[in-house]
Amino acid sequence: MVEGVSYPVCITGKRNCPPEDCGGVWGNEALLAIMANPTHPEPAEQIDWIGEEFDPDEFDLELANTVLAARFRKK
């Protein structure tokens, strides 16, 4: 442990969190498959639902650590 560091701490990560109400693990996998296939019949409907700004490959390490610090700070 390092003095002055709030634990737990995230040191690396991959991919964005699934959008709210996407249908769990299976719904998220289906959403990712739709987004990856421009010829899929449902992409416009899905993009309208989650918004064009959603990037499934984005990962924000600073945000992840901010959320962890808020969740696990000592009271």
C-alpha positions in Angstrom: 0.0 0.0 0.0 1.1 3.5 -0.8 0.5 6.2 1.9 -2.0 8.8 0.7 -3.6 6.6 -2.0 -7.3 5.8 -1.6 -8.0 2.1 -2.2 -9.4 0.3 -4.1 -7.8 1.9 -7.2 -8.1 1.0 -10.8 -4.8 0.8 -12.7 -6.1 -0.1 -16.1 -9.3 -0.9 -17.9 -10.9 -1.7 -21.2 -14.3 -0.6 -22.8 -17.2 1.5 -21.6 -19.8 0.4 -19.2 -23.0 -1.0 -20.8 -25.7 1.6 -21.2 -28.6 1.5 -18.7 -31.4 -0.9 -19.5 -29.5 -2.5 -22.3 -30.7 -6.0 -21.3 -27.8 -7.2 -19.2 -24.8 -9.1 -20.5 -26.7 -10.6 -23.4 -28.3 -7.3 -24.4 -25.0 -5.5 -24.3 -23.4 -8.2 -26.5 -26.3 -7.8 -29.0 -25.9 -4.0 -28.9 -22.2 -4.3 -29.6 -22.8 -6.6 -32.6 -25.4 -4.2 -34.0 -23.0 -1.2 -33.6 -20.2 -3.1 -35.3 -22.3 -4.1 -38.4 -23.3 -1.0 -40.5 -25.5 -3.3 -42.6 -27.5 -4.6 -39.6 -31.2 -3.7 -39.9 -31.4 -2.2 -36.4 -28.5 0.3 -36.0 -30.5 3.5 -36.4 -33.0 2.4 -33.8 -30.2 1.5 -31.4 -28.2 4.7 -31.9 -31.4 6.7 -31.3 -31.8 4.8 -28.0 -28.2 5.1 -26.7 -27.2 8.4 -28.4 -24.5 9.0 -31.0 -22.0 10.0 -28.3 -21.8 6.5 -26.8 -18.5 4.9 -27.6 -18.3 1.2 -26.5 -14.5 1.3 -26.7 -14.0 4.4 -24.5 -12.5 3.9 -21.0 -11.9 6.8 -18.6 -9.4 5.7 -15.9 -9.8 9.0 -14.0 -13.6 8.6 -13.9 -13.3 5.0 -12.8 -11.1 6.1 -9.9 -13.3 9.0 -9.0 -16.3 6.6 -8.8 -14.3 4.1 -6.7 -13.1 6.8 -4.3 -16.6 8.1 -3.8 -18.0 4.6 -3.3 -15.3 3.4 -0.9 -14.2 6.5 1.0 -13.9 6.0 4.7 -16.8 7.6 6.7 
